[in-house]
């Protein structure tokens, strides 16, 4: 495998743009997501797939020039569209591809093989491009860890609530207008909690970045913030935006607050002092500061460093 130049890329708030909408692709520079996702999959009707390939291919150089990562989303293997999608986007203007409805590790290996062939044909070092798989079926949730470790190209993984709900034959609370309906203030939609947690845990075990499903009510900022906060508590590093109006809220939720950063610095400082004095733990504001607490503080400060380099 090659250089894995994509492995350090933070995709905290990627913005979807329909791949057949040249007008929207041309406006992408007006917004400040952490990455662009030109979409050849769900946002494009079947009759417009070829148009989307051509429109996206023409836009890739301009998107790359904005100096944010570009990760086109291609159609899943069962559609028979994957290889032609890849041929239209693989090249130096992207850092990876996102693929929907991955069910098991063999899907990743097949996409990896296709990308390797295309990398060689366009002069890229093999292993240059990453894969961002969408886990959005029952099979995918069961196979989450195996999918995450199926290829060195997998540095991110996405949970897709819409297709997961359809696969399970369950309704989503977001489709209903009434308050409640299976939504808990702390844990969100009960029907999604296991799957959402399983993806986050598998991603952590595989050392890849977990990204949460889009929030489809793009005018509901309060609901977006609640769902993003839940995802962060479960261990996700980011969430997809389907509208530019969602970018600010997502970036704020997944960025450490000033208080969190200040607290983390104090924790690391007192821990360093304790270590120099030969003590394994110390108290700070009535809290016992031991190794796990210090590790969490360092995680926060590491996230700050990543954000500053975006």
C-alpha positions, 0 to 999 in steps of 0.5 A: 500500500502507498503513502496513505496521504489522506490519513491525517485529514479531518472531515468534521463537517463535510458538505454534500453537493448534488453531483448533477447540479453545476450551479451548486458546485460552482458556489461551493467556495462561498461556504466553509465546510471541512470537505466537499462531497459531490454526490453521485448517489442518493441525491441524483435520480437514476436517469441523471447518473451519467450527467452527474458523472460528467458534471462532477468530473468537470468541477473537481479541479475547481473544488480542489483549488478551494483547498479543502478535501474533496471526497465524491460519493459513488454508487454502491456495488449492487447498482452496477454503477460503481466502476464507471463512477470511479472512472469519472472521479479518480485522479489528483483532485480528490483525497478519497471516495465515499461509497454507499451501502457497504455490507461487508469487508469484501465490498471494501476489498473490491472497491480497493481493487478498482481504485488501485487499477485507476490510480495506476492508470492516471499516474497516482501512487497506489494507495493514494486515495482513501475510502469512506464507507457508509454503514447503513444496513443491518449487515453493515452494523454487524460487520462494522469492525471488519469493514473498518479494517478491510483496507488501509484506505479506510480512515473514515466511516459513516453511519447512515440512519436513513437507509438503516431505518429503511433496511430495518423496516422502522420509522424515524422520529424525524419524520414525525412532527409531534414531540417525543415519538421515541426520542430521548433528550439524552440518547436520541432516537431509541431505534438508532442508538445501538447501530449508532453506538456500534459504528462509533465503537468499531471505528474507535477499535479500528482507529478510524474517524466516525462521522454521523448521519446527516440531519435531514431537517436542515432548517431545524438548528436546535434539532441538529445541535441536539443530534450532533451533541449526541453523536459527539458523546457517543464518540463521533468526530463529525457529522455530514451537512446537507445544507450550508446553513448546517455548517456553523452548528456542526463545527461548533458542536464538534469543536472543544469549547474554550472552557473544555480547552482551559480545563484540559490544559489544567488537567495536563499541567497538574498531572505533569506536576504530580508525575514529577513528584512521584504521585500517580494521581492528584485532585483538581477542583474536587475531582481525582485526576488519574490516567484516564482523566489525563488521557481524555484531556489530551484527546481534547488538546489533540483535537485543537491541534488538528483543527488549527491545521485544517 
